[in-house]
């Protein structure tokens, strides 16, 4: 496993909410969103994107309001 995926999985484990499943605080949501950005960066790098391409794409899709909305949809009841 390359370092990008290792770092992303470590970030995901560190972002695990206190509830064990759904983020409940703003800080938990932000931590999970940053972990999602790292994971998508690693995936784009593995697919052959350059650092700048992978960073831009992962921030565009998983950063900001769009990324938060994607996470909220995933965790919707």
Secondary structure, DSSP 8 states (H G I E B T S, - for coil): --HHHHHHHHHHHHT--TTSSS--SHHHHHHHHHHHHHHHHHHHHHTT--HHHHHHHHHHHHSHHHHHHHHHHHT--
